[in-house]
Amino acid sequence: MIVAGTFERSTQILKESLGVLKQDKELVLFPIISGIVMLILTASFVVPLVMFTGIKDGEVENNVLYYVFFFLFYLVGYFVVIFFNTGLIACVQIRLSGGDPKFSDGMQYAVGNLGKIAGWALISATVGLVLQMIRERAGLLGRIAAGLFGMAWNLITFFVIPVMIFQNAGVIDSIKQSAALFKRTWGENVVLRFSLGLIMFLLGLLGIIPIALAIMTKSAAVIIVVGAVVVLYWFALGIISSALNGIFATALYNYAMTGTVPSAFSPAVISSAFGQKTTSGFFSR
């Protein structure tokens, strides 16, 4: 019953977040542009990464350039993602406050916070590089530990961007405040976000069906066309998922700071993420 109730609330949040997205379709421009820039960035790093870091020779463990390239890639990549997420969350905040945001409004917020975005990208890139080194050098246990720490890091920094831009806080203070908000919401928040992720994952799995059917035709033309359509479907799904995640984060942040549920969302669903915890342990007060 608890799982069913949580899944029902997750579905409701998904519908209500989609309602916000329908009001401001330009919100998808932020993850679209971010995704395109990341594709270009990745392509631009591939050749020098292969040519100068020893990957082609299978010798990367003691190659300093390998980790330099990875750090630069993480740094620029995180900057791009955080920059456009800032614009997205700023526009969502305007909508939830009763305004009518434009793409330019979000860009103005992002440009106005370039220094903080760069600082947050630097910290994120450093954490990312450390986790990458642990995964590569510590075997199976290292990969497990890095995966768990990475998941925990993503959870406690969930509110960093809204705290950073709406409270005019520095990067370190934003991380602390985000962790404090997470401490209040961790139980239901984690379950709801996992359920939302599960819904998007299941929608993504649907793309396998047409690919399997296309393979059964044994026609190269059909396989290529269907494969291209499915890739576009997955890309669109990723774009929508990113936008909905930003909407959900902003709605939770607003409730956490004001105690008022944004009118676009059901009070019972949002407030449930801040219900009293019954679990004791590391995350308990």
C-alpha angles and dihedrals in degrees: 000000000000091000092046091049092049092049090049091052090047090053090049092050089049091053093046093047088050087052090058090046091052090054091053109027090169087075088082089063090076097059091037093056091040090053093048092049090049091052090052091045092050092049092049092053098046099075098047090041091056096039101047110025103061096250093126089055094043092243112120106123096088098027109112092193090062092063092039090057092046092050092049090048091050092046096051092038094052090046091055094047095044092045094056093038087056090054091047095049091046091055092047089052091053090051094047089050091057099263132123107239126205128203089250090059091060092045090051091054091048094049090046090057100044094126094053091043090053091049093050090046090052092053092044092049092050092051090046093052093048091051090048091053091048091050092051100042107033102055124220095336089050092053091049093047092046091049093051094045091046091052092048091047091052091050099050092045094049093110099039097107098050091044091048097050103031099041094037088231127159120252097260093046089048091055091050092048092046090052090050091052090047090051089058095047106027100115104051093023093060093045093048093048091047090051092049089050090049091053091052090045092053090049088052091052089060087072090068092065098066090042091054091048091048092051089053090060089060088214114136092204093052092046092050094047094045091044091053092049092049092049089053089048091052091047091051090047090052091050092051092045091053092049093048091049090055091049092049093048092050093048092050091046092052092051092046093053102037105023088230122115112226110251092242091066136063111254094221093052098048096039091051088071088064098045120134112279121233096187122096126203140072096346097039122102 
